[in-house]
Amino acid sequence: MQRKIRSNSINIMQLRFFCQVALRGSVSRAADDLFRTQSAITRAIRDLEASLNVILFERHYSGMVLTEYGKCILPRARRAVEDLQAVPALMRKLKVRASASTALPDAGWLFHTRRLEIFIQLYHVNHTQTVATQLGVTQPAISAALKILEKGADAALFRRTPEGVRPTAAADVLYPHISRSLNELDNIWSDLAARRGVLEGSVRIGALPLSRTQLLPGAIASFLARHPNITIMTNESPYESLVSDMRAGNIDFIIGALRQDEDLPELTNEALFEEDMLILARNDHPLLHDPDPRSKLAQAQWVLPRSNAPARHLLDNAFLISGLPLPQPCVETGDAAMVRGLLLHSDMLAAVSTSQMRYEIENGLLTVLPVRLPDTTRRIGLTFREGSIPSPATQALLTFIHNHVAKG
């Protein structure tokens, strides 16, 4: 899920100066820390306030004191700055060259918003002319920005191929930090609007299969009835892709079945509820009239989750516990519409979570086969990037999700 290009991007260098003045409480001390003149720091703060249309500091003889607007944006501003300041150490650790690394020890080469936007667009688009057109700059400007980034990183960030440019390993290290930083800049506008009492912006959700039929649509519908000006974007990619996007700040949270046995560095989970798996069939399926349907499961045709899906592992384990042969899939899919269509038009069986086909069950389209699947309880919930600061719109939607769960 790629970040949208903004026409009013915040100057990340000015934000860096803002954070240092907030930390030190003084322009002169911040100037000493950053090896800048006091006039440069003062001008940067004034320009940042003008671009945001707020006053960030109260000027006193004894120093600079944050206003309520300054306090509002400081946590997110710090995250944006810290993500970039962490890059030089990572580049040195990468040892992208056989010789001793000469990567610049200071991250100053990263604190240029347009330069970062060029990198992100080139990382996604892989074509210099297309990026130049998207950003309204020339190709030489793209090359110049890339040259500065590569000098700072002491590494080639893109390699030329007949199909365009491709990111290197060094670019892969840079990408999540730059992407998170730019996304934080975008969310500062929403923070300021919320401070004025206006909820605006967008929410980007990684939607896993178990959230798509009931939980998420219901919560979104209620949320938009109250906040019609918010844009909701869902991403239905595989879990691993969603995690990568969330680590880059391109997704606000993931909702669906929580991974139980995986180490998830930099991620935190919040369980909302638990549910079991069950076996579904069409209403007039022959096994519904069989006195012992359990004994016929081995001969049935199955629609199952993909072999690497957590639900598949739970299902296989349930059959082993029950002393039954493992079900053999005719079709492997995680798409609810595909499962529904196959069951309605055949004698196939499917193993799904309780909420996944609730509408079809409640409206008499499909029927639960009376065979229990032991130890298939799954936690359904939310996954976040550890330490992330939800935007006001994201926080509001999360409240609606919790309320939707509470109502059942």
Buried (B, 14 or more C-beta within 10 A) or exposed (E): BEBEEEEEBBBBBBBBBBBBBBEBBBBBBBBBBBEBEBEEBBBBBEEBBEEBEBEBBEEEEEBBEBEEBBEBBBEBBBBBBBBBBEBBEBBBEBEBEEEEBEBBEEBBBBBBBBBBBBBBBBBBBBBBEBBBEBBEBEEEBBEBBBEEBBEBBBBBBBEEEEEBBEBBEBBEBBBBBBBBBBBBBBBBBBBBBBBEEEBBBBBBBBBBBBBBBBBBBBBBEBBBEEBEEBEBBBBBBBBEBBBBBBBBBBBBBBBBBBBEEEEEEEBEBBEBBEBBBBBBBBEEBEBBEEEEBBEBBEEBBBBBBEEEBBBBBBBBBBBEEBEBEBBEBBBBBBEBEEBBEBBEEBEBBBBBBBBBBBBBBEEEBBBBBEBEBBEBBBBBBBBBBEEBBBBBBBBBBBEBBBEBBEEE
